[in-house]
Amino acid sequence: MQRAAAAFVGKRDFTACMAAGSKILDATRHVMAASVEREGDYITFRVRADGFLYNMVRIMVGTLAEVAEGHMTPEAFGMIESDASDHNLLWCRFKLN
């Protein structure tokens, strides 16, 4: 998952990580950092970017889960493109089943 998270880093078109029907014309975002950490039954995903699209982080996490479950390789994942007070840092934590 860490290799897959690293594929988010960079300035690129995140249309694939945007909610369907969005009216956003420019989906280019610069992700400065993305990391995954496991602590027991929990995984924490942190991402820092210059801005976020609606549902962007949710779609990123769903895609990382696909990698974790073996439905997608980190290499194929990289091809998908078309401090807590900082508003440019989002994180989420989810429990493994």
SEDRENDO-37049 format. One record per residue (C-alpha): residue in three letters; residue number from 1; chain; y negated, z, x negated. Coordinates in nm, 4 decimals, padded with zeros to 6 digits. Each point is the difference from the previous one (the first is absolute). Example, Ala and Ser with C-alpha at 12.3 -4.5 7.8 and 13.67 -1.06 7.14 Angstrom:
2
node res->ala, n->1, chain->A, yy->00.4500, zz->00.7800, xx->-01.2300
node res->ser, n->2, chain->A, yy->-00.3440, zz->-00.0660, xx->-00.1370
END
This chain:
97
node res->met, n->1, chain->A, yy->00.0000, zz->00.0000, xx->00.0000
node res->gln, n->2, chain->A, yy->-00.2371, zz->00.0703, xx->-00.2874
node res->arg, n->3, chain->A, yy->00.0386, zz->-00.3581, xx->-00.1297
node res->ala, n->4, chain->A, yy->-00.0670, zz->-00.1310, xx->00.3497
node res->ala, n->5, chain->A, yy->-00.3078, zz->00.2227, xx->00.0397
node res->ala, n->6, chain->A, yy->-00.1354, zz->-00.1366, xx->-00.3279
node res->ala, n->7, chain->A, yy->00.0105, zz->-00.3495, xx->00.1530
node res->phe, n->8, chain->A, yy->-00.2866, zz->00.1036, xx->00.2315
node res->val, n->9, chain->A, yy->-00.2357, zz->00.0580, xx->-00.2940
node res->gly, n->10, chain->A, yy->-00.2608, zz->-00.2679, xx->-00.0570
node res->lys, n->11, chain->A, yy->-00.2573, zz->-00.1989, xx->00.1918
node res->arg, n->12, chain->A, yy->00.1820, zz->-00.2196, xx->00.2497
node res->asp, n->13, chain->A, yy->00.0212, zz->-00.1222, xx->00.3563
node res->phe, n->14, chain->A, yy->00.1674, zz->00.2700, xx->00.2107
node res->thr, n->15, chain->A, yy->00.0287, zz->-00.2084, xx->00.3181
node res->ala, n->16, chain->A, yy->00.3735, zz->00.0861, xx->00.0047
node res->cys, n->17, chain->A, yy->-00.0979, zz->00.3693, xx->00.0228
node res->met, n->18, chain->A, yy->-00.2471, zz->-00.0436, xx->00.2855
node res->ala, n->19, chain->A, yy->00.0513, zz->00.0775, xx->00.3676
node res->ala, n->20, chain->A, yy->00.0863, zz->-00.3008, xx->00.2167
node res->gly, n->21, chain->A, yy->-00.2991, zz->-00.1376, xx->00.1882
node res->ser, n->22, chain->A, yy->-00.2552, zz->00.1427, xx->-00.2420
node res->lys, n->23, chain->A, yy->-00.3417, zz->-00.1668, xx->00.0017
node res->ile, n->24, chain->A, yy->-00.0549, zz->00.0653, xx->-00.3728
node res->leu, n->25, chain->A, yy->-00.0926, zz->-00.3236, xx->-00.1769
node res->asp, n->26, chain->A, yy->00.0459, zz->00.1189, xx->-00.3591
node res->ala, n->27, chain->A, yy->00.3139, zz->00.2056, xx->-00.0645
node res->thr, n->28, chain->A, yy->-00.0606, zz->00.0172, xx->-00.3746
node res->arg, n->29, chain->A, yy->00.0202, zz->00.3562, xx->-00.1257
node res->his, n->30, chain->A, yy->00.0151, zz->00.1500, xx->-00.3478
node res->val, n->31, chain->A, yy->00.2755, zz->00.2606, xx->-00.0329
node res->met, n->32, chain->A, yy->-00.0691, zz->00.2022, xx->-00.3134
node res->ala, n->33, chain->A, yy->00.3076, zz->00.2245, xx->00.0142
node res->ala, n->34, chain->A, yy->00.3178, zz->00.0418, xx->00.2037
node res->ser, n->35, chain->A, yy->00.2740, zz->00.2520, xx->-00.0685
node res->val, n->36, chain->A, yy->00.3097, zz->00.1503, xx->00.1578
node res->glu, n->37, chain->A, yy->00.1281, zz->00.3496, xx->-00.0739
node res->arg, n->38, chain->A, yy->00.3107, zz->00.1705, xx->00.1312
node res->glu, n->39, chain->A, yy->00.0160, zz->00.3749, xx->00.0560
node res->gly, n->40, chain->A, yy->00.3252, zz->00.1104, xx->00.1600
node res->asp, n->41, chain->A, yy->00.0379, zz->-00.1733, xx->00.3351
node res->tyr, n->42, chain->A, yy->-00.3597, zz->-00.1255, xx->-00.0021
node res->ile, n->43, chain->A, yy->-00.1621, zz->-00.3060, xx->-00.1503
node res->thr, n->44, chain->A, yy->-00.3758, zz->-00.0152, xx->-00.0536
node res->phe, n->45, chain->A, yy->-00.1759, zz->-00.3365, xx->-00.0262
node res->arg, n->46, chain->A, yy->-00.3542, zz->-00.0060, xx->-00.1382
node res->val, n->47, chain->A, yy->-00.2231, zz->-00.3050, xx->-00.0122
node res->arg, n->48, chain->A, yy->-00.3591, zz->-00.0402, xx->-00.1196
node res->ala, n->49, chain->A, yy->-00.1965, zz->-00.3103, xx->00.0967
node res->asp, n->50, chain->A, yy->-00.3517, zz->-00.1268, xx->00.0570
node res->gly, n->51, chain->A, yy->00.0776, zz->-00.0221, xx->00.3723
node res->phe, n->52, chain->A, yy->00.2847, zz->-00.0032, xx->00.2475
node res->leu, n->53, chain->A, yy->00.0956, zz->-00.2294, xx->00.2854
node res->tyr, n->54, chain->A, yy->00.1123, zz->00.1392, xx->00.3341
node res->asn, n->55, chain->A, yy->00.3682, zz->00.1017, xx->-00.0360
node res->met, n->56, chain->A, yy->00.0009, zz->-00.1079, xx->-00.3672
node res->val, n->57, chain->A, yy->00.1492, zz->00.3235, xx->-00.1356
node res->arg, n->58, chain->A, yy->00.2479, zz->00.0242, xx->00.2888
node res->ile, n->59, chain->A, yy->00.1274, zz->-00.3505, xx->-00.0782
node res->met, n->60, chain->A, yy->00.0107, zz->00.0772, xx->-00.3725
node res->val, n->61, chain->A, yy->00.2157, zz->00.3079, xx->00.0653
node res->gly, n->62, chain->A, yy->00.2294, zz->-00.1932, xx->00.2329
node res->thr, n->63, chain->A, yy->00.0499, zz->-00.2613, xx->-00.2682
node res->leu, n->64, chain->A, yy->00.0710, zz->00.2673, xx->-00.2618
node res->ala, n->65, chain->A, yy->00.2610, zz->00.1441, xx->00.2379
node res->glu, n->66, chain->A, yy->00.1632, zz->-00.3452, xx->00.0145
node res->val, n->67, chain->A, yy->00.0238, zz->00.0080, xx->-00.3800
node res->ala, n->68, chain->A, yy->00.1415, zz->00.3544, xx->00.0043
node res->glu, n->69, chain->A, yy->00.2662, zz->-00.1020, xx->00.2512
node res->gly, n->70, chain->A, yy->00.0975, zz->-00.3035, xx->-00.2084
node res->his, n->71, chain->A, yy->-00.1175, zz->-00.2597, xx->00.2541
node res->met, n->72, chain->A, yy->-00.2519, zz->-00.1389, xx->-00.2479
node res->thr, n->73, chain->A, yy->-00.0234, zz->00.0015, xx->-00.3797
node res->pro, n->74, chain->A, yy->-00.3122, zz->00.1193, xx->-00.1810
node res->glu, n->75, chain->A, yy->-00.0231, zz->-00.3489, xx->-00.1534
node res->ala, n->76, chain->A, yy->-00.0020, zz->-00.1729, xx->00.3414
node res->phe, n->77, chain->A, yy->-00.2390, zz->00.2639, xx->00.1278
node res->gly, n->78, chain->A, yy->-00.2523, zz->-00.0944, xx->-00.2672
node res->met, n->79, chain->A, yy->-00.0141, zz->-00.3500, xx->00.1453
node res->ile, n->80, chain->A, yy->-00.1297, zz->00.1195, xx->00.3389
node res->glu, n->81, chain->A, yy->-00.3642, zz->-00.1012, xx->00.0077
node res->ser, n->82, chain->A, yy->-00.1963, zz->-00.2460, xx->00.2393
node res->asp, n->83, chain->A, yy->-00.7305, zz->02.7383, xx->-00.7169
node res->ala, n->84, chain->A, yy->00.0286, zz->00.0577, xx->00.3783
node res->ser, n->85, chain->A, yy->-00.3797, zz->00.0167, xx->00.0549
node res->asp, n->86, chain->A, yy->-00.0273, zz->-00.3595, xx->-00.1174
node res->his, n->87, chain->A, yy->-00.0078, zz->-00.2327, xx->00.3047
node res->asn, n->88, chain->A, yy->00.1554, zz->-00.2712, xx->-00.2166
node res->leu, n->89, chain->A, yy->00.3191, zz->00.2008, xx->-00.0502
node res->leu, n->90, chain->A, yy->00.2589, zz->00.0132, xx->00.2755
node res->trp, n->91, chain->A, yy->00.3403, zz->00.1574, xx->-00.0134
node res->cys, n->92, chain->A, yy->00.2869, zz->00.0555, xx->00.2303
node res->arg, n->93, chain->A, yy->00.3163, zz->00.2012, xx->-00.0208
node res->phe, n->94, chain->A, yy->00.3206, zz->-00.0665, xx->00.1856
node res->lys, n->95, chain->A, yy->00.3409, zz->00.1646, xx->00.0174
node res->leu, n->96, chain->A, yy->00.3176, zz->-00.1768, xx->-00.1029
node res->asn, n->97, chain->A, yy->00.2750, zz->-00.0073, xx->00.2622
END
